[in-house]
Amino acid sequence: MIVCGIDPGLNGAVSFIHSDSKYIQAEKAPVFRVNIGKKQKRFLDMWSLNSILADQKPEHVFIEKQQAMPRQGVSSTFRTGFGYGLYIGMLIAGDYDYTIVGAKEWKKFFNLSSDKDLSREKASVIFPDASHMWRQKNQDGLAEAALIAYFGANGSQVLSSWEQ
């Protein structure tokens, strides 16, 4: 059985955990860049993300719920919601079984706060052979996607038949 964890967003990631081991595969969210005026903007590459999911064929996907945050700007809130909607639409169109989990829910399972460094540390404890993937601060999305997949496989009531 393969379970997928998604930390949505432009700095997020997608991960896959296989039931027969503690093997984790994680990839940063694929993005492409477009020059708009004098700025370069990043967008989710949904074609690549769809290919990643199709290659792995996960039996279930766990995706972190996105929402507006205090003091977050209107543009940022819109982009977050837009990206999250793309992920959900892709999961529905691909006919994937999925569960939306709040950050508080999966972080409580691991006794984590919102500190991204703690997420990287916890992921390194659970997946020591993969700790090289999230050594840098900007790789926290990889660690969190791995933790979301692990939560889905082990802490969620959705997959009660998961073999450890």
Secondary structure by P-SEA (a helix, b strand, c coil): cbbbbbbcccccccccccccccbbbbbccbbbbbbcccbbbbbbaaaaaaaaaaaacccbbbbbbbbbcccccaaaaaaaaaaaaaaaaaaaaaccbbbbbcaaaaaaaacccccaaaaaaaaaaaccccccccccccaaaaaaaaaaaaaaaccccccccccc
